[in-house]
Amino acid sequence: MRARYEALIRAAYNHLHKDDSFDDLKRRARFSKEDKGLLSLWMRVAARRAEQSGPDSRRAHHPLAA
């Protein structure tokens, strides 16, 4: 699941952060609470995108889904 989430956001992160890379953020997150928080935010974005990605998404199985 984590690999799928990372695939959903890697290009967007790299596009928005020209002087950085998603892989560098992941490495820094092991040592920096600020980067860990930033990575966590991006992973939440990925989870949201996965929910909205279509019929094979987890949304249909979410307990709060309508």
N, CA, C, O and CB atoms as a CASP TS submission, in Angstrom:
PFRMAT TS
TARGET T0000
AUTHOR 0000-0000-0000
METHOD Language model
MODEL 1
PARENT N/A
ATOM      1  N   MET     1       0.825  -1.186   0.000  1.00  0.00           N
ATOM      2  CA  MET     1       0.000   0.000   0.000  1.00  0.00           C
ATOM      3  C   MET     1       0.873   1.255   0.000  1.00  0.00           C
ATOM      4  O   MET     1       0.595   2.202  -0.735  1.00  0.00           O
ATOM      5  CB  MET     1      -0.941  -0.005   1.207  1.00  0.00           C
ATOM      6  N   ARG     2       1.909   1.265   0.807  1.00  0.00           N
ATOM      7  CA  ARG     2       2.777   2.442   0.884  1.00  0.00           C
ATOM      8  C   ARG     2       3.416   2.744  -0.471  1.00  0.00           C
ATOM      9  O   ARG     2       3.523   3.904  -0.868  1.00  0.00           O
ATOM     10  CB  ARG     2       3.868   2.233   1.945  1.00  0.00           C
ATOM     11  N   ALA     3       3.835   1.706  -1.168  1.00  0.00           N
ATOM     12  CA  ALA     3       4.448   1.909  -2.487  1.00  0.00           C
ATOM     13  C   ALA     3       3.439   2.530  -3.454  1.00  0.00           C
ATOM     14  O   ALA     3       3.798   3.381  -4.267  1.00  0.00           O
ATOM     15  CB  ALA     3       4.979   0.568  -3.053  1.00  0.00           C
ATOM     16  N   ARG     4       2.190   2.106  -3.366  1.00  0.00           N
ATOM     17  CA  ARG     4       1.149   2.686  -4.227  1.00  0.00           C
ATOM     18  C   ARG     4       0.956   4.164  -3.895  1.00  0.00           C
ATOM     19  O   ARG     4       0.859   4.999  -4.795  1.00  0.00           O
ATOM     20  CB  ARG     4      -0.193   1.918  -4.065  1.00  0.00           C
ATOM     21  N   TYR     5       0.900   4.479  -2.619  1.00  0.00           N
ATOM     22  CA  TYR     5       0.746   5.877  -2.199  1.00  0.00           C
ATOM     23  C   TYR     5       1.919   6.717  -2.692  1.00  0.00           C
ATOM     24  O   TYR     5       1.731   7.820  -3.206  1.00  0.00           O
ATOM     25  CB  TYR     5       0.631   5.974  -0.664  1.00  0.00           C
ATOM     26  N   GLU     6       3.120   6.193  -2.533  1.00  0.00           N
ATOM     27  CA  GLU     6       4.297   6.938  -2.977  1.00  0.00           C
ATOM     28  C   GLU     6       4.260   7.176  -4.485  1.00  0.00           C
ATOM     29  O   GLU     6       4.640   8.247  -4.958  1.00  0.00           O
ATOM     30  CB  GLU     6       5.579   6.188  -2.593  1.00  0.00           C
ATOM     31  N   ALA     7       3.808   6.191  -5.226  1.00  0.00           N
ATOM     32  CA  ALA     7       3.717   6.348  -6.680  1.00  0.00           C
ATOM     33  C   ALA     7       2.723   7.445  -7.059  1.00  0.00           C
ATOM     34  O   ALA     7       2.903   8.135  -8.063  1.00  0.00           O
ATOM     35  CB  ALA     7       3.309   5.023  -7.334  1.00  0.00           C
ATOM     36  N   LEU     8       1.682   7.600  -6.256  1.00  0.00           N
ATOM     37  CA  LEU     8       0.669   8.612  -6.538  1.00  0.00           C
ATOM     38  C   LEU     8       1.183  10.038  -6.337  1.00  0.00           C
ATOM     39  O   LEU     8       0.681  10.968  -6.969  1.00  0.00           O
ATOM     40  CB  LEU     8      -0.537   8.381  -5.661  1.00  0.00           C
ATOM     41  N   ILE     9       2.166  10.219  -5.474  1.00  0.00           N
ATOM     42  CA  ILE     9       2.591  11.584  -5.133  1.00  0.00           C
ATOM     43  C   ILE     9       4.016  11.934  -5.533  1.00  0.00           C
ATOM     44  O   ILE     9       4.389  13.107  -5.513  1.00  0.00           O
ATOM     45  CB  ILE     9       2.451  11.788  -3.675  1.00  0.00           C
ATOM     46  N   ARG    10       4.811  10.948  -5.895  1.00  0.00           N
ATOM     47  CA  ARG    10       6.231  11.197  -6.203  1.00  0.00           C
ATOM     48  C   ARG    10       6.410  12.276  -7.276  1.00  0.00           C
ATOM     49  O   ARG    10       7.171  13.223  -7.076  1.00  0.00           O
ATOM     50  CB  ARG    10       6.903   9.898  -6.665  1.00  0.00           C
ATOM     51  N   ALA    11       5.728  12.145  -8.390  1.00  0.00           N
ATOM     52  CA  ALA    11       5.892  13.106  -9.490  1.00  0.00           C
ATOM     53  C   ALA    11       5.432  14.500  -9.079  1.00  0.00           C
ATOM     54  O   ALA    11       6.073  15.496  -9.416  1.00  0.00           O
ATOM     55  CB  ALA    11       5.110  12.642 -10.729  1.00  0.00           C
ATOM     56  N   ALA    12       4.322  14.568  -8.350  1.00  0.00           N
ATOM     57  CA  ALA    12       3.815  15.878  -7.910  1.00  0.00           C
ATOM     58  C   ALA    12       4.807  16.548  -6.970  1.00  0.00           C
ATOM     59  O   ALA    12       5.078  17.742  -7.100  1.00  0.00           O
ATOM     60  CB  ALA    12       2.447  15.728  -7.213  1.00  0.00           C
ATOM     61  N   TYR    13       5.347  15.788  -6.028  1.00  0.00           N
ATOM     62  CA  TYR    13       6.324  16.362  -5.094  1.00  0.00           C
ATOM     63  C   TYR    13       7.555  16.848  -5.856  1.00  0.00           C
ATOM     64  O   TYR    13       8.020  17.969  -5.647  1.00  0.00           O
ATOM     65  CB  TYR    13       6.732  15.322  -4.017  1.00  0.00           C
ATOM     66  N   ASN    14       8.071  16.014  -6.726  1.00  0.00           N
ATOM     67  CA  ASN    14       9.275  16.383  -7.481  1.00  0.00           C
ATOM     68  C   ASN    14       9.026  17.600  -8.369  1.00  0.00           C
ATOM     69  O   ASN    14       9.918  18.428  -8.552  1.00  0.00           O
ATOM     70  CB  ASN    14       9.750  15.202  -8.337  1.00  0.00           C
ATOM     71  N   HIS    15       7.828  17.711  -8.915  1.00  0.00           N
ATOM     72  CA  HIS    15       7.494  18.861  -9.760  1.00  0.00           C
ATOM     73  C   HIS    15       7.416  20.150  -8.936  1.00  0.00           C
ATOM     74  O   HIS    15       7.876  21.204  -9.375  1.00  0.00           O
ATOM     75  CB  HIS    15       6.159  18.618 -10.488  1.00  0.00           C
ATOM     76  N   LEU    16       6.839  20.055  -7.757  1.00  0.00           N
ATOM     77  CA  LEU    16       6.659  21.242  -6.916  1.00  0.00           C
ATOM     78  C   LEU    16       7.925  21.656  -6.173  1.00  0.00           C
ATOM     79  O   LEU    16       8.064  22.813  -5.776  1.00  0.00           O
ATOM     80  CB  LEU    16       5.560  20.996  -5.921  1.00  0.00           C
ATOM     81  N   HIS    17       8.838  20.723  -5.986  1.00  0.00           N
ATOM     82  CA  HIS    17      10.073  20.983  -5.231  1.00  0.00           C
ATOM     83  C   HIS    17      11.267  20.730  -6.152  1.00  0.00           C
ATOM     84  O   HIS    17      11.917  19.688  -6.078  1.00  0.00           O
ATOM     85  CB  HIS    17      10.158  20.079  -3.942  1.00  0.00           C
ATOM     86  N   LYS    18      11.535  21.691  -7.008  1.00  0.00           N
ATOM     87  CA  LYS    18      12.586  21.540  -8.030  1.00  0.00           C
ATOM     88  C   LYS    18      13.966  21.273  -7.433  1.00  0.00           C
ATOM     89  O   LYS    18      14.782  20.591  -8.053  1.00  0.00           O
ATOM     90  CB  LYS    18      12.650  22.787  -8.890  1.00  0.00           C
ATOM     91  N   ASP    19      14.233  21.793  -6.252  1.00  0.00           N
ATOM     92  CA  ASP    19      15.553  21.638  -5.641  1.00  0.00           C
ATOM     93  C   ASP    19      15.608  20.469  -4.659  1.00  0.00           C
ATOM     94  O   ASP    19      16.544  20.362  -3.867  1.00  0.00           O
ATOM     95  CB  ASP    19      15.946  22.918  -4.930  1.00  0.00           C
ATOM     96  N   ASP    20      14.612  19.603  -4.713  1.00  0.00           N
ATOM     97  CA  ASP    20      14.518  18.489  -3.773  1.00  0.00           C
ATOM     98  C   ASP    20      13.928  17.296  -4.518  1.00  0.00           C
ATOM     99  O   ASP    20      13.443  17.434  -5.641  1.00  0.00           O
ATOM    100  CB  ASP    20      13.646  18.866  -2.520  1.00  0.00           C
ATOM    101  N   SER    21      13.972  16.134  -3.892  1.00  0.00           N
ATOM    102  CA  SER    21      13.319  14.960  -4.473  1.00  0.00           C
ATOM    103  C   SER    21      12.537  14.236  -3.385  1.00  0.00           C
ATOM    104  O   SER    21      12.826  14.368  -2.196  1.00  0.00           O
ATOM    105  CB  SER    21      14.360  14.006  -5.133  1.00  0.00           C
ATOM    106  N   PHE    22      11.553  13.478  -3.814  1.00  0.00           N
ATOM    107  CA  PHE    22      10.743  12.719  -2.868  1.00  0.00           C
ATOM    108  C   PHE    22      11.604  11.716  -2.107  1.00  0.00           C
ATOM    109  O   PHE    22      11.418  11.520  -0.906  1.00  0.00           O
ATOM    110  CB  PHE    22       9.602  11.995  -3.597  1.00  0.00           C
ATOM    111  N   ASP    23      12.539  11.088  -2.799  1.00  0.00           N
ATOM    112  CA  ASP    23      13.424  10.128  -2.130  1.00  0.00           C
ATOM    113  C   ASP    23      14.279  10.807  -1.068  1.00  0.00           C
ATOM    114  O   ASP    23      14.515  10.235  -0.004  1.00  0.00           O
ATOM    115  CB  ASP    23      14.322   9.430  -3.152  1.00  0.00           C
ATOM    116  N   ASP    24      14.745  12.025  -1.349  1.00  0.00           N
ATOM    117  CA  ASP    24      15.513  12.766  -0.346  1.00  0.00           C
ATOM    118  C   ASP    24      14.644  13.101   0.864  1.00  0.00           C
ATOM    119  O   ASP    24      15.100  13.013   2.004  1.00  0.00           O
ATOM    120  CB  ASP    24      16.092  14.054  -0.956  1.00  0.00           C
ATOM    121  N   LEU    25      13.401  13.483   0.616  1.00  0.00           N
ATOM    122  CA  LEU    25      12.480  13.758   1.722  1.00  0.00           C
ATOM    123  C   LEU    25      12.308  12.516   2.589  1.00  0.00           C
ATOM    124  O   LEU    25      12.335  12.608   3.816  1.00  0.00           O
ATOM    125  CB  LEU    25      11.110  14.230   1.187  1.00  0.00           C
ATOM    126  N   LYS    26      12.132  11.355   1.960  1.00  0.00           N
ATOM    127  CA  LYS    26      11.979  10.112   2.721  1.00  0.00           C
ATOM    128  C   LYS    26      13.203   9.832   3.583  1.00  0.00           C
ATOM    129  O   LYS    26      13.073   9.410   4.732  1.00  0.00           O
ATOM    130  CB  LYS    26      11.730   8.937   1.775  1.00  0.00           C
ATOM    131  N   ARG    27      14.393  10.066   3.030  1.00  0.00           N
ATOM    132  CA  ARG    27      15.622   9.846   3.809  1.00  0.00           C
ATOM    133  C   ARG    27      15.709  10.814   4.988  1.00  0.00           C
ATOM    134  O   ARG    27      16.038  10.413   6.104  1.00  0.00           O
ATOM    135  CB  ARG    27      16.864  10.003   2.911  1.00  0.00           C
ATOM    136  N   ARG    28      15.412  12.090   4.734  1.00  0.00           N
ATOM    137  CA  ARG    28      15.492  13.086   5.801  1.00  0.00           C
ATOM    138  C   ARG    28      14.443  12.851   6.882  1.00  0.00           C
ATOM    139  O   ARG    28      14.673  13.176   8.046  1.00  0.00           O
ATOM    140  CB  ARG    28      15.332  14.483   5.225  1.00  0.00           C
ATOM    141  N   ALA    29      13.312  12.298   6.514  1.00  0.00           N
ATOM    142  CA  ALA    29      12.222  12.085   7.468  1.00  0.00           C
ATOM    143  C   ALA    29      12.632  11.132   8.589  1.00  0.00           C
ATOM    144  O   ALA    29      12.032  11.149   9.664  1.00  0.00           O
ATOM    145  CB  ALA    29      10.992  11.540   6.748  1.00  0.00           C
ATOM    146  N   ARG    30      13.626  10.320   8.353  1.00  0.00           N
ATOM    147  CA  ARG    30      14.096   9.417   9.412  1.00  0.00           C
ATOM    148  C   ARG    30      14.795  10.168  10.539  1.00  0.00           C
ATOM    149  O   ARG    30      14.900   9.659  11.655  1.00  0.00           O
ATOM    150  CB  ARG    30      15.043   8.375   8.830  1.00  0.00           C
ATOM    151  N   PHE    31      15.275  11.381  10.251  1.00  0.00           N
ATOM    152  CA  PHE    31      16.078  12.113  11.221  1.00  0.00           C
ATOM    153  C   PHE    31      15.475  13.454  11.631  1.00  0.00           C
ATOM    154  O   PHE    31      15.878  14.026  12.644  1.00  0.00           O
ATOM    155  CB  PHE    31      17.444  12.336  10.666  1.00  0.00           C
ATOM    156  N   SER    32      14.530  13.956  10.870  1.00  0.00           N
ATOM    157  CA  SER    32      13.993  15.297  11.093  1.00  0.00           C
ATOM    158  C   SER    32      12.493  15.232  11.334  1.00  0.00           C
ATOM    159  O   SER    32      11.747  14.716  10.502  1.00  0.00           O
ATOM    160  CB  SER    32      14.303  16.214   9.895  1.00  0.00           C
ATOM    161  N   LYS    33      12.051  15.755  12.474  1.00  0.00           N
ATOM    162  CA  LYS    33      10.611  15.722  12.741  1.00  0.00           C
ATOM    163  C   LYS    33       9.843  16.617  11.772  1.00  0.00           C
ATOM    164  O   LYS    33       8.690  16.326  11.450  1.00  0.00           O
ATOM    165  CB  LYS    33      10.329  16.151  14.183  1.00  0.00           C
ATOM    166  N   GLU    34      10.459  17.696  11.303  1.00  0.00           N
ATOM    167  CA  GLU    34       9.797  18.559  10.327  1.00  0.00           C
ATOM    168  C   GLU    34       9.570  17.817   9.014  1.00  0.00           C
ATOM    169  O   GLU    34       8.483  17.875   8.438  1.00  0.00           O
ATOM    170  CB  GLU    34      10.625  19.828  10.082  1.00  0.00           C
ATOM    171  N   ASP    35      10.602  17.121   8.547  1.00  0.00           N
ATOM    172  CA  ASP    35      10.461  16.353   7.306  1.00  0.00           C
ATOM    173  C   ASP    35       9.535  15.156   7.495  1.00  0.00           C
ATOM    174  O   ASP    35       8.817  14.773   6.572  1.00  0.00           O
ATOM    175  CB  ASP    35      11.833  15.879   6.814  1.00  0.00           C
ATOM    176  N   LYS    36       9.550  14.570   8.678  1.00  0.00           N
ATOM    177  CA  LYS    36       8.624  13.475   8.960  1.00  0.00           C
ATOM    178  C   LYS    36       7.182  13.976   8.870  1.00  0.00           C
ATOM    179  O   LYS    36       6.312  13.288   8.335  1.00  0.00           O
ATOM    180  CB  LYS    36       8.902  12.869  10.360  1.00  0.00           C
ATOM    181  N   GLY    37       6.936  15.167   9.392  1.00  0.00           N
ATOM    182  CA  GLY    37       5.604  15.759   9.301  1.00  0.00           C
ATOM    183  C   GLY    37       5.215  16.067   7.868  1.00  0.00           C
ATOM    184  O   GLY    37       4.077  15.830   7.462  1.00  0.00           O
ATOM    185  N   LEU    38       6.165  16.599   7.095  1.00  0.00           N
ATOM    186  CA  LEU    38       5.902  16.901   5.687  1.00  0.00           C
ATOM    187  C   LEU    38       5.601  15.622   4.908  1.00  0.00           C
ATOM    188  O   LEU    38       4.683  15.591   4.089  1.00  0.00           O
ATOM    189  CB  LEU    38       7.101  17.637   5.059  1.00  0.00           C
ATOM    190  N   LEU    39       6.368  14.579   5.161  1.00  0.00           N
ATOM    191  CA  LEU    39       6.118  13.296   4.501  1.00  0.00           C
ATOM    192  C   LEU    39       4.741  12.762   4.891  1.00  0.00           C
ATOM    193  O   LEU    39       4.014  12.234   4.050  1.00  0.00           O
ATOM    194  CB  LEU    39       7.217  12.270   4.866  1.00  0.00           C
ATOM    195  N   SER    40       4.393  12.899   6.149  1.00  0.00           N
ATOM    196  CA  SER    40       3.083  12.448   6.610  1.00  0.00           C
ATOM    197  C   SER    40       1.956  13.187   5.888  1.00  0.00           C
ATOM    198  O   SER    40       0.957  12.580   5.502  1.00  0.00           O
ATOM    199  CB  SER    40       2.958  12.644   8.122  1.00  0.00           C
ATOM    200  N   LEU    41       2.119  14.487   5.711  1.00  0.00           N
ATOM    201  CA  LEU    41       1.112  15.266   4.976  1.00  0.00           C
ATOM    202  C   LEU    41       0.979  14.782   3.537  1.00  0.00           C
ATOM    203  O   LEU    41      -0.130  14.632   3.026  1.00  0.00           O
ATOM    204  CB  LEU    41       1.471  16.756   4.992  1.00  0.00           C
ATOM    205  N   TRP    42       2.102  14.540   2.895  1.00  0.00           N
ATOM    206  CA  TRP    42       2.071  14.056   1.511  1.00  0.00           C
ATOM    207  C   TRP    42       1.440  12.668   1.432  1.00  0.00           C
ATOM    208  O   TRP    42       0.736  12.365   0.469  1.00  0.00           O
ATOM    209  CB  TRP    42       3.491  14.024   0.920  1.00  0.00           C
ATOM    210  N   MET    43       1.683  11.826   2.428  1.00  0.00           N
ATOM    211  CA  MET    43       1.084  10.490   2.414  1.00  0.00           C
ATOM    212  C   MET    43      -0.433  10.578   2.610  1.00  0.00           C
ATOM    213  O   MET    43      -1.175   9.755   2.074  1.00  0.00           O
ATOM    214  CB  MET    43       1.717   9.602   3.512  1.00  0.00           C
ATOM    215  N   ARG    44      -0.892  11.563   3.370  1.00  0.00           N
ATOM    216  CA  ARG    44      -2.334  11.766   3.503  1.00  0.00           C
ATOM    217  C   ARG    44      -2.941  12.219   2.178  1.00  0.00           C
ATOM    218  O   ARG    44      -4.048  11.815   1.822  1.00  0.00           O
ATOM    219  CB  ARG    44      -2.634  12.796   4.603  1.00  0.00           C
ATOM    220  N   VAL    45      -2.216  13.051   1.463  1.00  0.00           N
ATOM    221  CA  VAL    45      -2.665  13.446   0.122  1.00  0.00           C
ATOM    222  C   VAL    45      -2.784  12.201  -0.754  1.00  0.00           C
ATOM    223  O   VAL    45      -3.760  12.042  -1.488  1.00  0.00           O
ATOM    224  CB  VAL    45      -1.681  14.481  -0.519  1.00  0.00           C
ATOM    225  N   ALA    46      -1.798  11.329  -0.674  1.00  0.00           N
ATOM    226  CA  ALA    46      -1.819  10.095  -1.469  1.00  0.00           C
ATOM    227  C   ALA    46      -3.004   9.220  -1.091  1.00  0.00           C
ATOM    228  O   ALA    46      -3.657   8.647  -1.962  1.00  0.00           O
ATOM    229  CB  ALA    46      -0.513   9.313  -1.283  1.00  0.00           C
ATOM    230  N   ALA    47      -3.285   9.115   0.205  1.00  0.00           N
ATOM    231  CA  ALA    47      -4.424   8.308   0.647  1.00  0.00           C
ATOM    232  C   ALA    47      -5.723   8.872   0.088  1.00  0.00           C
ATOM    233  O   ALA    47      -6.599   8.120  -0.339  1.00  0.00           O
ATOM    234  CB  ALA    47      -4.487   8.251   2.184  1.00  0.00           C
ATOM    235  N   ARG    48      -5.843  10.182   0.093  1.00  0.00           N
ATOM    236  CA  ARG    48      -7.042  10.824  -0.452  1.00  0.00           C
ATOM    237  C   ARG    48      -7.150  10.554  -1.947  1.00  0.00           C
ATOM    238  O   ARG    48      -8.230  10.251  -2.454  1.00  0.00           O
ATOM    239  CB  ARG    48      -7.020  12.344  -0.181  1.00  0.00           C
ATOM    240  N   ARG    49      -6.026  10.666  -2.649  1.00  0.00           N
ATOM    241  CA  ARG    49      -6.041  10.396  -4.093  1.00  0.00           C
ATOM    242  C   ARG    49      -6.403   8.946  -4.369  1.00  0.00           C
ATOM    243  O   ARG    49      -7.125   8.656  -5.323  1.00  0.00           O
ATOM    244  CB  ARG    49      -4.676  10.723  -4.719  1.00  0.00           C
ATOM    245  N   ALA    50      -5.910   8.035  -3.541  1.00  0.00           N
ATOM    246  CA  ALA    50      -6.230   6.615  -3.720  1.00  0.00           C
ATOM    247  C   ALA    50      -7.723   6.379  -3.515  1.00  0.00           C
ATOM    248  O   ALA    50      -8.337   5.594  -4.236  1.00  0.00           O
ATOM    249  CB  ALA    50      -5.410   5.742  -2.741  1.00  0.00           C
ATOM    250  N   GLU    51      -8.301   7.060  -2.532  1.00  0.00           N
ATOM    251  CA  GLU    51      -9.743   6.939  -2.290  1.00  0.00           C
ATOM    252  C   GLU    51     -10.546   7.378  -3.505  1.00  0.00           C
ATOM    253  O   GLU    51     -11.574   6.785  -3.833  1.00  0.00           O
ATOM    254  CB  GLU    51     -10.152   7.767  -1.071  1.00  0.00           C
ATOM    255  N   GLN    52     -10.066   8.418  -4.165  1.00  0.00           N
ATOM    256  CA  GLN    52     -10.807   9.016  -5.267  1.00  0.00           C
ATOM    257  C   GLN    52     -10.450   8.418  -6.623  1.00  0.00           C
ATOM    258  O   GLN    52     -10.950   8.871  -7.653  1.00  0.00           O
ATOM    259  CB  GLN    52     -10.563  10.494  -5.294  1.00  0.00           C
ATOM    260  N   SER    53      -9.595   7.411  -6.631  1.00  0.00           N
ATOM    261  CA  SER    53      -9.060   6.917  -7.901  1.00  0.00           C
ATOM    262  C   SER    53      -9.984   5.983  -8.666  1.00  0.00           C
ATOM    263  O   SER    53      -9.663   5.610  -9.795  1.00  0.00           O
ATOM    264  CB  SER    53      -7.787   6.219  -7.652  1.00  0.00           C
ATOM    265  N   GLY    54     -11.096   5.599  -8.107  1.00  0.00           N
ATOM    266  CA  GLY    54     -12.016   4.781  -8.880  1.00  0.00           C
ATOM    267  C   GLY    54     -12.571   3.610  -8.109  1.00  0.00           C
ATOM    268  O   GLY    54     -12.432   3.531  -6.889  1.00  0.00           O
ATOM    269  N   PRO    55     -13.213   2.684  -8.840  1.00  0.00           N
ATOM    270  CA  PRO    55     -13.931   1.582  -8.202  1.00  0.00           C
ATOM    271  C   PRO    55     -13.047   0.612  -7.428  1.00  0.00           C
ATOM    272  O   PRO    55     -13.535  -0.078  -6.533  1.00  0.00           O
ATOM    273  CB  PRO    55     -14.680   0.827  -9.233  1.00  0.00           C
ATOM    274  N   ASP    56     -11.773   0.544  -7.747  1.00  0.00           N
ATOM    275  CA  ASP    56     -10.894  -0.368  -7.010  1.00  0.00           C
ATOM    276  C   ASP    56     -10.304   0.316  -5.783  1.00  0.00           C
ATOM    277  O   ASP    56      -9.405  -0.223  -5.138  1.00  0.00           O
ATOM    278  CB  ASP    56      -9.767  -0.880  -7.918  1.00  0.00           C
ATOM    279  N   SER    57     -10.803   1.489  -5.468  1.00  0.00           N
ATOM    280  CA  SER    57     -10.274   2.230  -4.328  1.00  0.00           C
ATOM    281  C   SER    57     -10.796   1.647  -3.027  1.00  0.00           C
ATOM    282  O   SER    57     -11.693   0.805  -3.024  1.00  0.00           O
ATOM    283  CB  SER    57     -10.642   3.714  -4.430  1.00  0.00           C
ATOM    284  N   ARG    58     -10.226   2.104  -1.925  1.00  0.00           N
ATOM    285  CA  ARG    58     -10.626   1.626  -0.609  1.00  0.00           C
ATOM    286  C   ARG    58     -11.895   2.315  -0.126  1.00  0.00           C
ATOM    287  O   ARG    58     -12.473   1.887   0.873  1.00  0.00           O
ATOM    288  CB  ARG    58      -9.504   1.844   0.391  1.00  0.00           C
ATOM    289  N   ARG    59     -12.346   3.366  -0.800  1.00  0.00           N
ATOM    290  CA  ARG    59     -13.502   4.139  -0.357  1.00  0.00           C
ATOM    291  C   ARG    59     -14.736   3.252  -0.165  1.00  0.00           C
ATOM    292  O   ARG    59     -15.487   3.436   0.793  1.00  0.00           O
ATOM    293  CB  ARG    59     -13.807   5.247  -1.363  1.00  0.00           C
ATOM    294  N   ALA    60     -14.944   2.311  -1.054  1.00  0.00           N
ATOM    295  CA  ALA    60     -16.118   1.447  -0.963  1.00  0.00           C
ATOM    296  C   ALA    60     -16.108   0.618   0.314  1.00  0.00           C
ATOM    297  O   ALA    60     -17.164   0.182   0.773  1.00  0.00           O
ATOM    298  CB  ALA    60     -16.191   0.531  -2.174  1.00  0.00           C
ATOM    299  N   HIS    61     -14.945   0.396   0.888  1.00  0.00           N
ATOM    300  CA  HIS    61     -14.824  -0.425   2.085  1.00  0.00           C
ATOM    301  C   HIS    61     -14.657   0.410   3.345  1.00  0.00           C
ATOM    302  O   HIS    61     -14.533  -0.136   4.441  1.00  0.00           O
ATOM    303  CB  HIS    61     -13.661  -1.372   1.946  1.00  0.00           C
ATOM    304  N   HIS    62     -14.653   1.723   3.198  1.00  0.00           N
ATOM    305  CA  HIS    62     -14.469   2.602   4.348  1.00  0.00           C
ATOM    306  C   HIS    62     -15.748   2.616   5.174  1.00  0.00           C
ATOM    307  O   HIS    62     -16.834   2.747   4.609  1.00  0.00           O
ATOM    308  CB  HIS    62     -14.087   4.039   3.899  1.00  0.00           C
ATOM    309  N   PRO    63     -15.651   2.484   6.504  1.00  0.00           N
ATOM    310  CA  PRO    63     -16.857   2.409   7.334  1.00  0.00           C
ATOM    311  C   PRO    63     -17.709   3.674   7.302  1.00  0.00           C
ATOM    312  O   PRO    63     -18.900   3.613   7.606  1.00  0.00           O
ATOM    313  CB  PRO    63     -16.470   2.117   8.751  1.00  0.00           C
ATOM    314  N   LEU    64     -17.137   4.807   6.946  1.00  0.00           N
ATOM    315  CA  LEU    64     -17.904   6.046   6.903  1.00  0.00           C
ATOM    316  C   LEU    64     -18.380   6.399   5.500  1.00  0.00           C
ATOM    317  O   LEU    64     -19.011   7.436   5.298  1.00  0.00           O
ATOM    318  CB  LEU    64     -17.078   7.174   7.450  1.00  0.00           C
ATOM    319  N   ALA    65     -18.082   5.547   4.540  1.00  0.00           N
ATOM    320  CA  ALA    65     -18.497   5.814   3.157  1.00  0.00           C
ATOM    321  C   ALA    65     -20.013   5.710   3.050  1.00  0.00           C
ATOM    322  O   ALA    65     -20.639   4.862   3.688  1.00  0.00           O
ATOM    323  CB  ALA    65     -17.812   4.824   2.168  1.00  0.00           C
ATOM    324  N   ALA    66     -20.581   6.571   2.249  1.00  0.00           N
ATOM    325  CA  ALA    66     -22.047   6.577   2.080  1.00  0.00           C
ATOM    326  C   ALA    66     -22.502   5.407   1.235  1.00  0.00           C
ATOM    327  O   ALA    66     -23.698   5.252   0.989  1.00  0.00           O
ATOM    328  CB  ALA    66     -22.516   7.891   1.439  1.00  0.00           C
TER
END
